[in-house]
Amino acid sequence: MDENNTMLQEEVQAELSLDIPLDIADLNDPGYIRTITQNELLDKVIIEEPPVIDGFLMSGISLLAGAPKVGKSFLVLQIAYHVSTGKPMWGMTVRQSDVLYLALEDTEGRLQRRSARMFGEIGSDHLHFAVTAKTISSGLLDQLAYFLRKHPNTGLFIIDTMQFSREDAQSGNLYVADTAFMKTIQEFRKQHNVNILLVHHTRKGMEGNDSFDKVNGSNGNTGGADTSILMVKEKRTDTRACLKCTGRDIQDQIIWVTRNEENLTWELESRETSLPDDPPDPLLEAVRCFLTGSGNHWEGSSTELATVLKIQMAPSALSRKLNIRASILRNDYHIQYKNVHTRDGSLLTLHMEPQESDDCDGVTAEKGETPC
């Protein structure tokens, strides 16, 4: 067995958390398909990326569409500024990162005037602009990868507008072309673990049961996006607009915004669909409180963890509950969780960043259980 095959075998086994060695002949078979059982899936620790803006701009590929001059570019610049600074937007938590905004319909002079009007003369070193870029076929993804190497803290690319980054469909099948474009963008996003916001136009006079049918192009655009946002005004001169939001990881909602005529930023007016306030998870609260009193670090078996948390739960069920909540542990509780399978069983590791608050009075892992 050559070294490359050995590395591939170890990589697949590690990704699937398999205890049974894979037959290298299976990996070399052209018909091989990577599968995972439901139990293996539940035994995996999968860390998902947090939203860019809680309850609005989720991780992945987002598509913002609206008619020309409806105010998309002002909204996009506002998003870019808040992400680059980490300042809350419309009362929602924003995760700070570097941002590259490809303002392909603008000039540097227009961006300068718009930035000064909206945010004053103090800018952000983490917000980067470009008014020219290549297309997908001529090297845009190479340019984005280069920027990532120079700015590894980049969390968001904005392409305004999407049409400037792609060529017209040559085959005549618009759906095939749109799907291929979105697939290419998705593959880049997954490879580099970065979020991308695509700005697009809507069509005039397109009415139907689904308002997202107005998005220019085919359903391949909205179908390939993780989150779709439609920006609509009744009249172009209105200072009020609604944002219709839908997606794989976001609750369908309508956000009403009003333009501030002094600085031209969009201000939150109301939500037609309120976001649910999920109550704190008793198990995760108990883990947090336990770590607070244990030097912020612990490792051991799931049986030992059930004992120290003083909960009546099967060890396998406990570890699987934590596996499923690993992203919440990291993103909301700042707790790094690992579950390593060894010959002697699972070894759990919990490490929490120091917290300002240690209010654990009355916290229980389960209803009726002893407080930690």
C-alpha positions as a printed Julia matrix, in Angstrom:
372×3 Matrix{Float64}:
   0.0    0.0     0.0
   1.57   3.31   -1.06
   1.79   6.35    1.21
  -0.97   8.31   -0.57
  -3.45   5.45   -0.23
  -2.58   5.07    3.45
  -3.17   8.78    4.05
  -6.49   8.65    2.19
  -7.6    5.65    4.21
  -6.72   7.36    7.51
  -8.45  10.59    6.4
 -11.72   8.81    5.55
 -11.64   6.79    8.77
 -10.98   9.91   10.85
 -13.78  11.86    9.15
 -16.3    9.07    9.65
 -14.97   8.14   13.13
 -14.79   4.49   12.07
 -13.31   1.84   14.31
 -13.3   -0.81   11.55
 -10.44  -0.36    9.04
 -11.49   0.42    5.48
 -10.42  -1.85    2.66
  -8.15   0.25    0.44
  -9.58  -1.6    -2.55
 -12.93   0.02   -1.77
 -11.38   3.48   -1.87
  -9.85   2.76   -5.29
 -13.1    1.41   -6.71
 -14.58   4.0    -9.13
 -18.02   3.16   -7.76
 -17.05   3.89   -4.14
 -19.42   6.2    -2.29
 -18.7    7.51    1.19
 -21.52   6.65    3.58
 -22.16   6.92    7.29
 -24.69   5.13    9.47
 -27.12   7.01   11.66
 -25.31   5.82   14.82
 -21.93   6.89   13.41
 -23.45  10.28   12.6
 -24.75  10.7    16.16
 -21.31   9.77   17.5
 -19.59  12.53   15.49
 -18.77  15.97   16.85
 -19.77  18.41   14.09
 -18.96  22.08   14.61
 -21.1   24.35   12.46
 -20.2   27.95   11.76
 -22.24  30.6    13.62
 -24.37  33.16   11.75
 -22.69  36.28   10.43
 -25.55  38.31   11.92
 -27.81  36.42   14.32
 -31.3   35.8    12.96
 -30.59  37.58    9.65
 -27.42  36.68    7.76
 -26.64  33.02    8.32
 -23.41  31.21    7.51
 -22.95  29.99    3.95
 -24.07  31.58    0.7
 -26.63  34.38    0.99
 -28.47  35.98   -1.92
 -29.84  39.52   -1.58
 -32.08  40.51   -4.49
 -34.04  43.64   -5.26
 -34.96  46.05   -8.03
 -32.37  48.57   -9.25
 -32.07  51.65   -6.99
 -34.14  50.03   -4.23
 -31.33  50.57   -1.71
 -29.46  47.24   -1.86
 -25.99  48.75   -2.04
 -26.63  50.99    0.96
 -27.86  47.95    2.91
 -24.87  45.88    1.81
 -22.41  48.59    2.84
 -24.16  48.77    6.21
 -23.8   44.99    6.62
 -20.14  45.15    5.61
 -19.4   47.95    8.09
 -21.09  46.18   11.01
 -19.36  42.86   10.31
 -15.97  44.56    9.98
 -16.43  46.39   13.29
 -18.45  43.78   15.17
 -21.02  46.4    16.19
 -24.57  45.04   16.66
 -26.94  45.69   13.74
 -30.63  46.28   14.45
 -30.07  44.85   17.93
 -28.68  41.6    16.53
 -25.32  40.1    17.46
 -22.66  40.46   14.75
 -19.54  38.29   14.55
 -16.57  40.46   13.66
 -14.27  39.57   10.78
 -12.49  41.14    7.84
 -14.78  41.85    4.89
 -14.01  42.19    1.18
 -16.73  44.15   -0.61
 -16.56  43.87   -4.41
 -18.58  46.96   -5.37
 -18.5   46.18   -9.08
 -21.14  48.76  -10.07
 -19.5   51.59   -8.13
 -16.47  53.86   -8.18
 -14.08  54.65   -5.34
 -15.41  58.23   -5.27
 -19.0   57.07   -4.86
 -17.99  54.61   -2.12
 -16.09  57.37   -0.33
 -19.08  59.73   -0.35
 -21.47  56.97    0.69
 -19.22  55.78    3.53
 -18.73  59.29    4.9
 -22.48  60.02    4.74
 -23.43  56.78    6.47
 -20.68  56.35    9.08
 -18.74  59.61    9.31
 -15.02  60.1     8.81
 -13.87  57.22   11.04
 -13.63  54.02    9.03
 -12.59  50.41    9.59
  -9.27  48.81    8.66
 -11.11  45.49    8.44
 -13.4   46.58    5.6
 -11.77  46.29    2.18
 -13.16  47.46   -1.17
 -12.52  46.6    -4.79
 -14.37  48.13   -7.74
 -12.96  45.75  -10.36
 -12.49  41.98  -10.31
 -12.26  39.06  -12.67
 -15.15  36.77  -13.53
 -15.44  33.19  -12.3
 -14.08  31.8   -15.55
 -11.18  34.28  -15.74
  -9.88  33.9   -12.17
 -12.2   35.5    -9.56
 -11.88  32.57   -7.17
  -8.08  32.79   -7.42
  -8.35  36.46   -6.45
 -10.55  35.64   -3.46
  -8.16  32.87   -2.37
  -5.24  35.32   -2.66
  -7.1   37.84   -0.47
  -7.73  35.1     2.11
  -4.03  34.32    2.26
  -3.26  38.0     2.86
  -6.17  38.47    5.28
  -6.8   35.12    7.03
  -9.39  36.67    9.39
 -11.75  37.28    6.46
 -15.23  35.96    7.2
 -17.35  37.59    4.49
 -17.05  38.26    0.76
 -19.67  40.5    -0.85
 -20.14  40.45   -4.63
 -22.27  43.4    -5.8
 -23.65  42.53   -8.27
 -23.47  38.83   -8.95
 -23.93  39.29  -12.7
 -20.58  41.1   -12.96
 -18.79  37.96  -11.7
 -20.18  35.52  -14.26
 -20.7   35.17  -17.99
 -24.01  34.94  -19.8
 -25.34  31.42  -20.24
 -24.2   30.04  -23.59
 -26.08  26.74  -23.61
 -29.53  28.3   -23.6
 -30.46  26.42  -20.43
 -30.47  29.14  -17.8
 -31.24  26.78  -14.91
 -28.21  24.62  -15.73
 -25.98  27.7   -15.92
 -27.31  29.18  -12.67
 -26.97  25.87  -10.83
 -23.4   25.39  -12.08
 -22.45  28.91  -10.98
 -23.92  28.47   -7.5
 -22.27  25.05   -7.16
 -18.88  26.58   -7.98
 -19.41  29.32   -5.37
 -20.57  26.77   -2.78
 -17.53  24.55   -3.34
 -15.2   27.53   -2.87
 -17.05  28.61    0.27
 -16.82  25.13    1.8
 -13.16  24.71    0.87
 -12.17  28.01    2.47
 -14.78  28.17    5.25
 -15.86  31.7     4.37
 -19.28  33.31    3.93
 -20.37  34.93    0.67
 -23.15  37.47    0.09
 -24.29  37.75   -3.54
 -26.25  40.84   -4.61
 -28.65  40.35   -7.5
 -31.52  42.04   -9.34
 -35.2   41.17   -9.63
 -37.35  41.14  -12.75
 -40.07  43.68  -13.53
 -43.69  42.62  -13.69
 -43.08  39.1   -12.4
 -46.02  38.12  -10.22
 -46.74  34.71   -8.75
 -47.51  32.79   -5.61
 -43.87  32.91   -4.51
 -42.37  36.39   -4.34
 -38.88  34.89   -4.75
 -39.84  34.0    -8.34
 -39.04  37.67   -9.04
 -35.32  37.0    -8.59
 -33.58  37.43  -11.93
 -32.58  34.18  -13.59
 -33.87  30.74  -12.71
 -34.63  28.88   -9.5
 -31.04  27.67   -9.64
 -29.99  30.93   -7.97
 -32.28  30.78   -4.94
 -32.01  26.98   -4.8
 -28.23  27.17   -4.55
 -28.23  29.8    -1.79
 -28.4   28.91    1.89
 -30.27  32.14    2.67
 -32.33  34.3     0.31
 -33.35  37.9     1.1
 -35.73  39.84   -1.12
 -35.72  43.63   -0.73
 -39.0   45.24   -1.82
 -40.51  48.75   -1.93
 -44.01  49.71   -3.03
 -42.56  52.71   -4.88
 -38.95  53.49   -5.71
 -39.17  56.83   -3.88
 -40.39  55.24   -0.65
 -38.14  55.48    2.4
 -39.63  52.25    3.77
 -38.74  48.75    2.54
 -39.37  45.18    3.57
 -36.84  42.34    3.63
 -38.37  38.92    3.04
 -36.02  36.28    4.43
 -36.03  32.53    3.92
 -33.42  29.81    4.03
 -32.2   26.46    5.26
 -31.13  27.68    8.7
 -33.33  30.7     9.27
 -36.95  31.14   10.21
 -39.05  32.71    7.44
 -39.6   36.33    8.39
 -40.3   39.81    7.09
 -38.22  42.69    8.41
 -39.46  46.25    7.88
 -36.77  48.91    7.64
 -36.85  52.69    7.2
 -34.18  54.83    5.6
 -32.65  57.5     7.84
 -32.74  60.55    5.57
 -29.84  62.19    7.37
 -27.2   59.44    7.06
 -28.97  57.1     4.58
 -28.62  54.01    6.79
 -31.46  51.52    7.1
 -33.07  51.41   10.56
 -35.14  48.57   11.97
 -38.85  49.33   12.18
 -40.4   45.95   12.99
 -40.45  42.21   12.33
 -43.64  40.54   11.16
 -42.35  37.17   12.29
 -40.57  37.43   15.63
 -37.6   35.22   16.28
 -38.14  32.7    19.06
 -36.14  33.12   22.24
 -34.87  29.62   22.94
 -34.64  28.96   26.67
 -31.19  28.06   28.02
 -30.38  24.37   27.62
 -30.3   22.85   31.16
 -27.57  20.37   30.23
 -25.3   23.01   28.69
 -25.94  25.37   31.6
 -24.91  22.58   33.98
 -21.74  21.96   31.98
 -20.92  25.68   32.09
 -21.44  25.86   35.84
 -19.39  22.73   36.44
 -16.48  24.09   34.39
 -16.72  27.43   36.21
 -16.01  25.63   39.48
 -13.43  23.26   37.97
 -10.81  25.6    36.57
 -12.53  25.87   33.16
 -11.12  22.52   32.01
 -12.13  18.88   32.39
 -11.56  15.58   30.64
 -12.76  12.06   31.27
 -15.34   9.5    30.21
 -19.04  10.16   29.67
 -19.73   8.0    32.72
 -17.51  10.24   34.84
 -19.14  13.36   33.41
 -22.62  12.09   34.25
 -21.39  11.5    37.8
 -19.89  14.95   38.32
 -22.96  16.62   36.78
 -25.15  14.51   39.06
 -27.61  13.55   36.33
 -29.44  10.32   35.68
 -28.58   9.69   32.04
 -26.98   6.85   30.12
 -23.34   7.76   29.32
 -23.87   7.1    25.59
 -26.92   9.38   25.57
 -24.98  12.11   27.38
 -22.08  12.05   24.92
 -24.47  12.1    21.96
 -26.4   15.05   23.38
 -23.13  16.95   23.68
 -22.07  15.87   20.18
 -25.28  17.32   18.75
 -24.88  20.54   20.78
 -21.16  21.0    20.08
 -21.76  24.06   17.88
 -23.92  25.7    20.56
 -21.26  24.95   23.17
 -18.63  26.69   21.08
 -20.62  29.58   19.64
 -22.85  30.48   22.62
 -20.98  29.15   25.65
 -17.38  29.51   24.42
 -16.71  25.89   25.39
 -14.49  23.72   23.2
 -15.8   20.16   23.24
 -14.0   17.06   21.92
 -15.06  13.42   21.88
 -12.19  11.13   20.94
 -12.87   7.43   20.46
 -10.16   5.25   22.04
  -9.77   1.52   22.63
 -11.03   2.06   26.16
 -14.07   4.08   25.09
 -14.76   7.76   24.51
 -12.55  10.47   26.03
 -14.43  13.75   26.45
 -12.61  17.07   26.75
 -14.29  20.33   27.79
 -12.43  23.63   27.87
 -14.14  26.96   28.55
 -12.79  30.42   27.98
 -12.94  32.53   31.17
 -16.41  34.03   31.62
 -17.4   37.34   33.18
 -20.5   35.87   34.81
 -20.62  32.73   36.92
 -24.28  32.93   37.98
 -25.07  29.28   38.56
 -27.49  29.51   41.45
 -30.33  27.07   40.92
 -29.0   25.68   37.64
 -29.79  22.01   37.09
 -28.75  19.63   34.36
 -32.26  18.26   34.14
 -35.52  19.26   35.76
 -35.52  17.94   39.28
 -31.79  17.21   39.36
 -29.28  18.53   41.88
 -27.82  21.97   41.01
 -24.18  22.0    39.93
